[in-house]
Amino acid sequence: MENVGLAFDHFGLATRNPDKALSFLAGLGYQAGGMIYDPLQKVNLVLCLSADMPTVEVIFPSEERGPLSAILADRSESLYHLCYRSHDLPTSLAAMKQAGHRVIEVAPPQPAVLFDNKPVSFYLVKGFGLIEIIEG
C-alpha cells in the first residue's frame, strides 16, 4: 500500500501456546528474540526474524487480562494482525479514507516496548482486517 504511505513490517500471531509457535518458527529458520512484556497492551511478545521470510511477532497472554482474551476465547491461535510502518500517520489514514476504505481506530497511538517505544496504533479496515501501524 505504498500509495497511502504504508510499508509492510510484520505479521502478528496470537497464541496460547508460544512454545509450540516458536518451535515451528525455529524449524522454518527463524531466530527468536527475547520475550518482552508490554505493560500497556498487557501481553508478552517475541519478535522472530528470518533472512528470507516476513518477520513474525508472536503475541501471547500475560497474567493480566488484555486484548488477546477475546481473540483467543474460542481458539488457541490466530493470525492477529498485519503491521505496517508510516512516516506520517495522519496522512496515511487520510489517504486510506480518501481511497474509500472504512478505517476504525481500535487503539490510539501509544509507546510500544518492542519497537523502541515508537507509537503504535491499531485500526480495523473493513473488508481487510486489523492492522497495526508503527509511526516513524
DSSP file (Angstrom, degrees, kcal/mol; ACC not computed):
  #  RESIDUE AA STRUCTURE BP1 BP2  ACC     N-H-->O    O-->H-N    N-H-->O    O-->H-N    TCO  KAPPA ALPHA  PHI   PSI    X-CA   Y-CA   Z-CA
    1    1 A M    > >       0   0    0      0, 0.0     3,-1.7     0, 0.0     5,-1.6   0.000 360.0 360.0 360.0  49.8    0.0    0.0    0.0
    2    2 A E  G > 5 +     0   0    0      1,-0.3     3,-1.8     3,-0.2     5,-0.0   0.814 360.0  67.5 -62.3 -30.7    2.7    2.4   -0.9
    3    3 A N  G 3 5S+     0   0    0      1,-0.3    -1,-0.3     2,-0.1     0, 0.0   0.666 103.9  44.8 -68.5 -13.5    0.2    4.9   -2.3
    4    4 A V  G < 5S-     0   0    0     -3,-1.7    -1,-0.3     2,-0.2    92,-0.2   0.245 122.1-104.6-109.6  11.7   -1.1    5.5    1.2
    5    5 A G  T < 5S+     0   0    0     -3,-1.8    82,-0.5     1,-0.2     2,-0.4   0.783  76.1 132.0  77.6  27.3    2.3    5.7    2.8
    6    6 A L      < -     0   0    0     -5,-1.6     2,-0.4    80,-0.1    -1,-0.2  -0.935  35.2-167.7-115.4 137.6    2.4    2.3    4.5
    7    7 A A  E     -A   85   0A   0     78,-2.0    78,-2.7    -2,-0.4     0, 0.0  -0.984  32.0-108.5-120.9 132.0    5.3   -0.2    4.3
    8    8 A F  E     +A   84   0A   0     -2,-0.4    76,-0.3    76,-0.2     3,-0.1  -0.279  41.4 165.9 -59.8 139.4    4.8   -3.8    5.5
    9    9 A D  E     -     0   0A   0     74,-3.1    46,-0.6     1,-0.4     2,-0.3   0.703  50.4 -34.3-119.3 -55.6    6.6   -4.7    8.7
   10   10 A H  E     -Ab  83  55A   0     73,-1.0    73,-3.0    44,-0.1    -1,-0.4  -0.986  45.9-105.2-162.6 167.9    5.4   -8.0   10.2
   11   11 A F  E     -Ab  82  56A   0     44,-2.2    46,-3.2    -2,-0.3     2,-0.6  -0.806  30.4-140.5 -95.5 145.5    2.6  -10.5   10.9
   12   12 A G  E     -Ab  81  57A   0     69,-3.0    68,-2.8    -2,-0.3    69,-1.3  -0.953  15.5-167.8-109.2 119.4    1.2  -10.7   14.4
   13   13 A L  E     -Ab  79  58A   0     44,-3.1    46,-3.2    -2,-0.6     2,-0.4  -0.926   5.4-157.9-109.1 114.4    0.4  -14.3   15.6
   14   14 A A  E     +Ab  78  59A   0     64,-2.8    64,-2.5    -2,-0.6     2,-0.3  -0.757  24.3 164.8 -88.8 135.1   -1.7  -14.5   18.8
   15   15 A T  E     -A   77   0A   0     44,-2.4    62,-0.2    -2,-0.4    61,-0.1  -0.999  45.8-153.5-151.0 150.1   -1.3  -17.9   20.6
   16   16 A R  S    S+     0   0    0     60,-2.8    61,-0.1    -2,-0.3    -1,-0.1   0.546  99.8  55.8 -91.0 -11.9   -1.9  -19.6   23.9
   17   17 A N     >  +     0   0    0     59,-0.5     4,-2.0     1,-0.2     3,-0.4  -0.642  59.7 165.1-121.5  72.1    1.0  -21.9   23.1
   18   18 A P  H  > S+     0   0    0      0, 0.0     4,-3.0     0, 0.0     5,-0.3   0.846  74.9  59.1 -60.3 -34.0    4.1  -19.8   22.5
   19   19 A D  H  > S+     0   0    0      1,-0.2     4,-2.0     2,-0.2     5,-0.1   0.914 108.4  44.7 -62.3 -41.6    6.5  -22.7   22.9
   20   20 A K  H  > S+     0   0    0     -3,-0.4     4,-2.3     2,-0.2    -1,-0.2   0.919 114.9  48.2 -67.2 -43.4    4.8  -24.6   20.0
   21   21 A A  H  X S+     0   0    0     -4,-2.0     4,-2.4     1,-0.2    -2,-0.2   0.929 113.8  46.4 -62.9 -44.9    4.7  -21.5   17.8
   22   22 A L  H  X S+     0   0    0     -4,-3.0     4,-2.3     1,-0.2    -1,-0.2   0.853 111.0  52.8 -67.4 -34.8    8.3  -20.6   18.5
   23   23 A S  H  X S+     0   0    0     -4,-2.0     4,-1.9    -5,-0.3    -1,-0.2   0.914 110.2  47.9 -65.4 -43.2    9.4  -24.2   17.9
   24   24 A F  H  X S+     0   0    0     -4,-2.3     4,-0.9     2,-0.2    -2,-0.2   0.933 112.7  48.2 -62.8 -46.0    7.6  -24.2   14.5
   25   25 A L  H ><>S+     0   0    0     -4,-2.4     5,-2.5     1,-0.2     3,-0.6   0.885 108.7  53.9 -63.2 -38.7    9.2  -20.9   13.5
   26   26 A A  H ><5S+     0   0    0     -4,-2.3     3,-1.5     1,-0.2    -1,-0.2   0.886 104.3  56.1 -61.7 -37.9   12.6  -22.2   14.6
   27   27 A G  H 3<5S+     0   0    0     -4,-1.9    -1,-0.2     1,-0.3    -2,-0.2   0.740 104.4  53.3 -65.5 -22.7   12.1  -25.1   12.3
   28   28 A L  T <<5S-     0   0    0     -4,-0.9    -1,-0.3    -3,-0.6    -2,-0.2   0.466 128.5 -98.9 -88.0  -3.4   11.5  -22.7    9.4
   29   29 A G  T < 5S+     0   0    0     -3,-1.5    22,-0.3    -4,-0.3    -3,-0.2   0.533  72.4 148.6  99.3   7.6   14.8  -21.0   10.2
   30   30 A Y      < -     0   0    0     -5,-2.5     2,-0.5    -6,-0.1    -1,-0.3  -0.450  40.7-140.3 -74.7 148.5   13.5  -18.0   12.2
   31   31 A Q  E     -C   49   0A   0     18,-3.1    18,-2.7    -2,-0.1     2,-0.4  -0.957  18.3-145.0-106.8 121.8   15.6  -16.5   15.0
   32   32 A A  E     -C   48   0A   0     -2,-0.5    16,-0.2    16,-0.2     3,-0.1  -0.711   6.2-145.5 -90.6 134.7   13.5  -15.6   18.1
   33   33 A G        -     0   0    0     14,-2.6     2,-0.1    -2,-0.4    -1,-0.1  -0.167  41.4 -70.3 -78.4-176.0   14.4  -12.5   20.1
   34   34 A G        -     0   0    0      1,-0.1    13,-0.4    12,-0.1     2,-0.2  -0.398  56.0 -94.7 -76.1 157.2   13.9  -12.4   23.9
   35   35 A M        -     0   0    0     11,-0.1     2,-0.4    -2,-0.1    11,-0.2  -0.523  42.0-167.2 -72.6 136.5   10.5  -12.3   25.4
   36   36 A I  E     -D   45   0A   0      9,-2.7     9,-2.8    -2,-0.2     2,-0.5  -0.986  13.6-142.6-126.7 135.3    9.2   -8.8   26.3
   37   37 A Y  E     -D   44   0A   0     -2,-0.4     7,-0.2     7,-0.2    76,-0.0  -0.860   9.7-155.2 -96.0 128.9    6.3   -7.9   28.4
   38   38 A D  E  >> -D   43   0A   0      5,-3.0     4,-1.8    -2,-0.5     5,-1.2  -0.896   5.0-168.0-104.1 106.0    4.3   -4.9   27.2
   39   39 A P  T  45S+     0   0    0      0, 0.0    -1,-0.1     0, 0.0     5,-0.0   0.761  84.7  54.3 -68.6 -24.5    2.5   -3.4   30.2
   40   40 A L  T  45S+     0   0    0      1,-0.2    72,-0.1    71,-0.2    -2,-0.0   0.890 120.0  31.1 -75.6 -38.0    0.3   -1.1   28.1
   41   41 A Q  T  45S-     0   0    0      2,-0.2    -1,-0.2    -3,-0.1     3,-0.1   0.600 101.3-135.1 -92.2 -12.6   -1.1   -3.9   26.0
   42   42 A K  T  <5 +     0   0    0     -4,-1.8    20,-0.8     1,-0.2     2,-0.3   0.891  64.1 114.9  59.2  44.2   -0.8   -6.5   28.8
   43   43 A V  E   < -DE  38  61A   0     -5,-1.2    -5,-3.0    18,-0.2     2,-0.4  -0.926  65.8-120.2-136.9 161.3    0.8   -9.1   26.6
   44   44 A N  E     -DE  37  60A   0     16,-3.1    16,-2.4    -2,-0.3     2,-0.4  -0.825  33.3-163.8 -99.5 144.7    4.0  -11.0   26.1
   45   45 A L  E     -DE  36  59A   0     -9,-2.8    -9,-2.7    -2,-0.4     2,-0.4  -0.973  19.1-177.4-135.6 142.7    5.9  -10.6   22.8
   46   46 A V  E     - E   0  58A   0     12,-2.0    12,-3.1    -2,-0.4     2,-0.5  -0.967  18.3-148.0-137.4 123.4    8.6  -12.3   20.9
   47   47 A L  E     - E   0  57A   0    -13,-0.4   -14,-2.6    -2,-0.4     2,-0.5  -0.803  13.5-160.6 -92.6 127.1    9.9  -10.9   17.6
   48   48 A C  E     -CE  32  56A   0      8,-3.1     8,-2.2    -2,-0.5     2,-0.3  -0.937   7.0-163.9-114.9 124.6   11.0  -13.6   15.2
   49   49 A L  E     -C   31   0A   0    -18,-2.7   -18,-3.1    -2,-0.5     2,-0.3  -0.800   8.9-175.9-112.6 148.1   13.3  -12.7   12.3
   50   50 A S        -     0   0    0      3,-0.5   -20,-0.1    -2,-0.3   -21,-0.1  -0.982  29.2-134.0-137.5 148.6   14.3  -14.5    9.1
   51   51 A A  S    S+     0   0    0     -2,-0.3    -1,-0.1   -22,-0.3   -21,-0.1   0.782 106.7  18.4 -71.5 -26.7   16.7  -13.6    6.4
   52   52 A D  S    S+     0   0    0      2,-0.1    -1,-0.2    -3,-0.0    -3,-0.0   0.324 115.8  64.7-132.0   9.8   14.2  -14.5    3.6
   53   53 A M  S    S-     0   0    0      1,-0.0    -3,-0.5     3,-0.0     3,-0.1  -0.906  89.3 -82.7-130.1 160.8   10.7  -14.6    5.1
   54   54 A P        -     0   0    0      0, 0.0   -44,-0.1     0, 0.0    -2,-0.1  -0.252  51.6-100.4 -61.6 147.5    8.5  -11.9    6.7
   55   55 A T  E     -b   10   0A   0    -46,-0.6   -44,-2.2    -6,-0.1     2,-0.4  -0.394  35.8-152.4 -64.7 142.9    9.0  -11.0   10.4
   56   56 A V  E     -bE  11  48A   0     -8,-2.2    -8,-3.1   -46,-0.2     2,-0.7  -0.986   5.8-155.3-123.5 128.4    6.6  -12.7   12.8
   57   57 A E  E     -bE  12  47A   0    -46,-3.2   -44,-3.1    -2,-0.4     2,-0.6  -0.914  12.5-152.4 -99.6 116.2    5.6  -11.2   16.1
   58   58 A V  E     -bE  13  46A   0    -12,-3.1   -12,-2.0    -2,-0.7     2,-0.5  -0.810  15.1-170.8 -91.1 122.9    4.4  -13.9   18.5
   59   59 A I  E     +bE  14  45A   0    -46,-3.2   -44,-2.4    -2,-0.6   -14,-0.2  -0.955   9.1 170.0-119.4 127.7    1.9  -12.4   21.0
   60   60 A F  E     - E   0  44A   0    -16,-2.4   -16,-3.1    -2,-0.5   -44,-0.2  -0.982  36.5 -88.1-141.7 154.0    0.7  -14.4   24.0
   61   61 A P  E     - E   0  43A   0      0, 0.0   -18,-0.2     0, 0.0     2,-0.2  -0.104  33.8-155.2 -60.6 151.3   -1.3  -13.7   27.1
   62   62 A S        -     0   0    0    -20,-0.8     4,-0.1     2,-0.7   -18,-0.0  -0.362  44.3 -82.9-104.8-168.3    0.2  -12.5   30.3
   63   63 A E  S    S+     0   0    0     -2,-0.2     2,-0.3     2,-0.1   -20,-0.1   0.757 112.0  75.4 -69.2 -24.0   -1.1  -12.8   33.8
   64   64 A E  S    S-     0   0    0    -22,-0.1    -2,-0.7     1,-0.1     2,-0.3  -0.655  94.4-107.4 -91.7 145.9   -3.3   -9.8   33.2
   65   65 A R        +     0   0    0     -2,-0.3    -2,-0.1    -4,-0.1    -1,-0.1  -0.565  56.1 155.3 -70.4 128.5   -6.4   -9.8   31.1
   66   66 A G    >   -     0   0    0     -2,-0.3     3,-1.5    -4,-0.1     4,-0.4  -0.597  57.5 -60.3-139.1-162.2   -5.7   -8.0   27.8
   67   67 A P  T 3> S+     0   0    0      0, 0.0     4,-0.9     0, 0.0     3,-0.4   0.707 122.1  63.9 -65.8 -20.8   -6.7   -7.7   24.2
   68   68 A L  H 3> S+     0   0    0      1,-0.2     4,-3.0     2,-0.2     5,-0.1   0.697  81.1  81.6 -76.7 -16.9   -5.9  -11.4   23.4
   69   69 A S  H <4 S+     0   0    0     -3,-1.5    -1,-0.2     1,-0.2     4,-0.1   0.921  99.9  36.5 -54.9 -47.5   -8.6  -12.6   25.8
   70   70 A A  H >4 S+     0   0    0     -4,-0.4     3,-1.0    -3,-0.4     4,-0.3   0.884 116.6  53.2 -73.0 -38.5  -11.4  -12.1   23.3
   71   71 A I  H 3< S+     0   0    0     -4,-0.9     3,-0.3     1,-0.3    -2,-0.2   0.874 117.7  36.3 -66.4 -37.0   -9.3  -13.1   20.3
   72   72 A L  T 3< S+     0   0    0     -4,-3.0     3,-0.4     1,-0.2    -1,-0.3   0.220  85.9 106.5-100.6  14.7   -8.2  -16.4   21.9
   73   73 A A  S <  S+     0   0    0     -3,-1.0    -1,-0.2     1,-0.2    -2,-0.1   0.870  96.5  18.8 -61.6 -38.2  -11.5  -17.1   23.6
   74   74 A D  S    S+     0   0    0     -4,-0.3     2,-0.3    -3,-0.3    -1,-0.2   0.188 127.3  42.9-122.4  16.8  -12.5  -19.9   21.2
   75   75 A R        -     0   0    0     -3,-0.4     3,-0.1     1,-0.1    -1,-0.0  -0.979  67.1-133.0-153.8 161.5   -9.2  -20.9   19.6
   76   76 A S  S    S+     0   0    0     -2,-0.3   -60,-2.8     1,-0.2   -59,-0.5   0.644  89.6  13.4 -94.9 -14.8   -5.7  -21.5   20.6
   77   77 A E  E     +A   15   0A   0    -62,-0.2     2,-0.3   -61,-0.1   -62,-0.2  -0.990  60.3 175.5-155.3 157.7   -4.0  -19.4   17.9
   78   78 A S  E     -A   14   0A   0    -64,-2.5   -64,-2.8    -2,-0.3     2,-0.8  -0.947  42.6-109.4-161.7 138.4   -4.9  -16.8   15.3
   79   79 A L  E     -A   13   0A   0     -2,-0.3   -66,-0.2   -66,-0.2     3,-0.1  -0.669  45.8-173.5 -66.7 113.3   -3.2  -14.6   12.8
   80   80 A Y  E     -     0   0A   0    -68,-2.8     2,-0.3    -2,-0.8    50,-0.3   0.909  44.2 -23.2 -88.7 -48.4   -4.0  -11.4   14.8
   81   81 A H  E     -A   12   0A   0    -69,-1.3   -69,-3.0    -3,-0.1     2,-0.4  -0.983  46.5-122.0-158.3 164.5   -2.9   -8.5   12.6
   82   82 A L  E     -Af  11 131A   0     48,-1.5    50,-2.3    -2,-0.3     2,-0.4  -0.945  33.2-146.6-109.1 140.0   -0.7   -7.2    9.8
   83   83 A C  E     +Af  10 132A   0    -73,-3.0   -74,-3.1    -2,-0.4   -73,-1.0  -0.891  17.6 179.1-115.1 140.1    1.7   -4.4   10.8
   84   84 A Y  E     -Af   8 133A   0     48,-2.7    50,-2.7    -2,-0.4     2,-0.4  -0.886  22.1-128.5-129.0 160.1    2.8   -1.5    8.6
   85   85 A R  E     -Af   7 134A   0    -78,-2.7   -78,-2.0    -2,-0.3     2,-0.4  -0.889  21.1-171.2-108.9 144.5    5.1    1.4    9.2
   86   86 A S  E     - f   0 135A   0     48,-2.5    50,-2.3    -2,-0.4     3,-0.3  -1.000  21.8-162.4-135.3 134.7    4.1    5.0    8.4
   87   87 A H  S    S+     0   0    0    -82,-0.5     2,-0.2    -2,-0.4    -1,-0.1   0.605  97.2  28.8 -85.7 -12.9    6.3    8.1    8.4
   88   88 A D     >  -     0   0    0    -83,-0.3     4,-2.4     1,-0.1     3,-0.3  -0.668  69.1-176.1-149.3  86.2    3.2   10.3    8.6
   89   89 A L  H  > S+     0   0    0     -3,-0.3     4,-2.8     1,-0.2     5,-0.3   0.890  82.9  51.2 -56.1 -49.5    0.2    8.6   10.3
   90   90 A P  H  > S+     0   0    0      0, 0.0     4,-2.3     0, 0.0    -1,-0.2   0.902 112.9  47.0 -57.9 -39.4   -2.4   11.3    9.7
   91   91 A T  H  > S+     0   0    0     -3,-0.3     4,-2.4     2,-0.2    -2,-0.2   0.909 112.2  49.9 -67.8 -41.5   -1.6   11.4    6.0
   92   92 A S  H  X S+     0   0    0     -4,-2.4     4,-2.2     2,-0.2    -1,-0.2   0.932 112.5  46.8 -62.0 -46.2   -1.7    7.6    5.7
   93   93 A L  H  X S+     0   0    0     -4,-2.8     4,-2.2     1,-0.2    -2,-0.2   0.914 112.9  49.2 -62.9 -43.0   -5.1    7.5    7.5
   94   94 A A  H  X S+     0   0    0     -4,-2.3     4,-2.7    -5,-0.3    -1,-0.2   0.894 110.1  51.6 -62.8 -40.0   -6.5   10.2    5.3
   95   95 A A  H  X S+     0   0    0     -4,-2.4     4,-1.7     2,-0.2    -1,-0.2   0.892 109.2  49.9 -65.7 -39.7   -5.2    8.5    2.2
   96   96 A M  H  <>S+     0   0    0     -4,-2.2     5,-2.2   -92,-0.2    -1,-0.2   0.930 114.0  45.0 -63.3 -44.4   -6.9    5.2    3.1
   97   97 A K  H ><5S+     0   0    0     -4,-2.2     3,-1.6     1,-0.2    -2,-0.2   0.900 111.2  52.5 -66.9 -40.2  -10.2    7.0    3.8
   98   98 A Q  H 3<5S+     0   0    0     -4,-2.7    -1,-0.2     1,-0.3    -2,-0.2   0.816 103.0  59.4 -64.9 -29.6   -9.9    9.0    0.6
   99   99 A A  T 3<5S-     0   0    0     -4,-1.7    -1,-0.3    -5,-0.2    -2,-0.2   0.462 127.7-100.4 -77.7  -0.6   -9.4    5.7   -1.3
  100  100 A G  T < 5S+     0   0    0     -3,-1.6     2,-0.4     1,-0.3    -3,-0.2   0.560  76.2 140.0  96.7   9.3  -12.8    4.6    0.0
  101  101 A H      < -     0   0    0     -5,-2.2     2,-0.7    -6,-0.2    -1,-0.3  -0.697  51.3-132.3 -88.9 137.2  -11.7    2.4    2.9
  102  102 A R        -     0   0    0     -2,-0.4    24,-2.3    24,-0.3     2,-0.5  -0.804  29.3-172.6 -86.9 116.4  -13.6    2.5    6.2
  103  103 A V  E     -G  125   0A   0     -2,-0.7     2,-0.5    22,-0.2    22,-0.2  -0.951   5.8-171.4-118.2 119.7  -10.9    2.8    8.9
  104  104 A I  E     -G  124   0A   0     20,-2.6    20,-2.9    -2,-0.5     2,-0.4  -0.948  23.6-127.4-115.9 124.1  -11.9    2.5   12.5
  105  105 A E  E     +G  123   0A   0     -2,-0.5    18,-0.3    18,-0.2    -2,-0.0  -0.552  29.1 173.7 -70.2 126.1   -9.4    3.2   15.3
  106  106 A V  E    S+     0   0A   0     16,-2.8    17,-0.2    -2,-0.4    -1,-0.2   0.776  73.7  10.2 -99.4 -39.5   -9.3    0.3   17.7
  107  107 A A  E    S-G  122   0A   0     15,-1.7    15,-2.2     3,-0.0    -1,-0.4  -0.964  80.0-128.9-144.3 123.7   -6.4    1.5   19.9
  108  108 A P  E     -     0   0A   0      0, 0.0    12,-0.2     0, 0.0    15,-0.0  -0.181  48.5 -68.6 -68.4 165.0   -4.9    5.0   19.8
  109  109 A P  E     +     0   0A   0      0, 0.0    12,-0.2     0, 0.0    25,-0.1  -0.253  63.2 160.8 -56.7 134.9   -1.2    5.5   19.4
  110  110 A Q  E     -G  120   0A   0     10,-1.8    10,-2.5     8,-0.1     2,-0.0  -0.979  46.6 -84.3-150.6 154.1    0.8    4.5   22.5
  111  111 A P  E     -G  119   0A   0      0, 0.0     2,-0.6     0, 0.0   -71,-0.2  -0.339  39.3-148.4 -64.4 138.2    4.5    3.7   23.0
  112  112 A A  E > > -G  118   0A   0      6,-1.6     5,-2.3     3,-0.2     3,-1.0  -0.940   7.8-154.7-112.8 119.7    5.5    0.1   22.2
  113  113 A V  G > 5S+     0   0    0     -2,-0.6     3,-1.0     1,-0.3    -1,-0.1   0.873  95.1  57.1 -57.0 -40.9    8.2   -1.5   24.2
  114  114 A L  G 3 5S+     0   0    0      1,-0.3    -1,-0.3     2,-0.1   -67,-0.0   0.762 108.7  46.5 -65.6 -25.3    9.0   -4.0   21.4
  115  115 A F  G X 5S-     0   0    0     -3,-1.0     3,-2.0     3,-0.2    -1,-0.3  -0.290 127.0 -88.6-116.0  46.9    9.6   -1.1   18.9
  116  116 A D  T < 5S-     0   0    0     -3,-1.0    -3,-0.2     1,-0.3    -2,-0.1   0.821  81.1 -62.9  53.9  37.8   11.9    1.2   21.0
  117  117 A N  T 3 <S+     0   0    0     -5,-2.3    -1,-0.3     1,-0.2    -4,-0.2   0.657  90.6 154.7  62.7  19.5    8.8    3.0   22.4
  118  118 A K  E <   -G  112   0A   0     -3,-2.0    -6,-1.6    -6,-0.5    -1,-0.2  -0.507  54.7 -95.0 -68.8 147.1    7.7    4.2   19.0
  119  119 A P  E     -G  111   0A   0      0, 0.0    16,-2.8     0, 0.0     2,-0.4  -0.429  45.4-174.1 -66.7 134.6    4.0    4.9   18.9
  120  120 A V  E     -GH 110 134A   0    -10,-2.5   -10,-1.8    14,-0.2     2,-0.3  -0.964   3.4-179.1-125.4 148.1    1.8    2.1   17.6
  121  121 A S  E     - H   0 133A   0     12,-1.6    12,-2.7    -2,-0.4     2,-0.4  -0.947  17.9-133.5-141.1 161.3   -1.9    2.1   17.0
  122  122 A F  E     -GH 107 132A   0    -15,-2.2   -16,-2.8    -2,-0.3   -15,-1.7  -0.942  20.0-178.5-123.2 141.6   -4.5   -0.4   15.8
  123  123 A Y  E     -GH 105 131A   0      8,-2.6     8,-2.9    -2,-0.4     2,-0.7  -0.994  23.9-136.8-138.5 141.3   -7.2    0.1   13.1
  124  124 A L  E     -GH 104 130A   0    -20,-2.9   -20,-2.6    -2,-0.3     2,-0.7  -0.897  18.3-161.2 -95.4 119.7   -9.9   -2.1   11.7
  125  125 A V  E >>  -GH 103 129A   0      4,-2.7     4,-2.6    -2,-0.7     3,-2.5  -0.904  25.2-122.8-102.0 110.4  -10.0   -1.7    8.0
  126  126 A K  T 34 S+     0   0    0    -24,-2.3   -24,-0.3    -2,-0.7    -2,-0.0  -0.255  95.7  16.2 -56.7 133.3  -13.5   -3.0    6.9
  127  127 A G  T 34 S+     0   0    0      1,-0.1    -1,-0.3   -26,-0.1   -26,-0.0   0.385 130.5  51.8  83.6  -3.3  -13.1   -5.8    4.3
  128  128 A F  T <4 S-     0   0    0     -3,-2.5     2,-0.3     1,-0.1    -2,-0.2   0.643  95.5-129.1-127.0 -53.7   -9.5   -6.4    5.2
  129  129 A G  E  <  - H   0 125A   0     -4,-2.6    -4,-2.7     2,-0.0     2,-0.4  -0.873  46.4 -16.5 131.5-164.5   -9.0   -6.8    9.0
  130  130 A L  E     - H   0 124A   0    -50,-0.3   -48,-1.5    -2,-0.3     2,-0.4  -0.616  55.7-175.7 -83.6 131.1   -7.0   -5.5   11.9
  131  131 A I  E     -fH  82 123A   0     -8,-2.9    -8,-2.6    -2,-0.4     2,-0.4  -0.954  15.1-149.9-124.4 148.4   -3.8   -3.6   11.1
  132  132 A E  E     -fH  83 122A   0    -50,-2.3   -48,-2.7    -2,-0.4     2,-0.5  -0.912  12.2-156.9-109.0 141.7   -1.1   -2.2   13.4
  133  133 A I  E     -fH  84 121A   0    -12,-2.7   -12,-1.6    -2,-0.4     2,-0.5  -0.982   2.5-158.2-124.6 124.0    0.8    1.0   12.4
  134  134 A I  E     -fH  85 120A   0    -50,-2.7   -48,-2.5    -2,-0.5     2,-0.3  -0.862  20.0-137.1 -95.8 128.4    4.2    1.8   13.8
  135  135 A E  E      f   86   0A   0    -16,-2.8   -48,-0.2    -2,-0.5   -50,-0.0  -0.651 360.0 360.0 -88.3 142.2    5.0    5.5   13.5
  136  136 A G              0   0    0    -50,-2.3   -49,-0.2    -2,-0.3    -1,-0.2   0.428 360.0 360.0  95.8 360.0    8.4    6.7   12.4
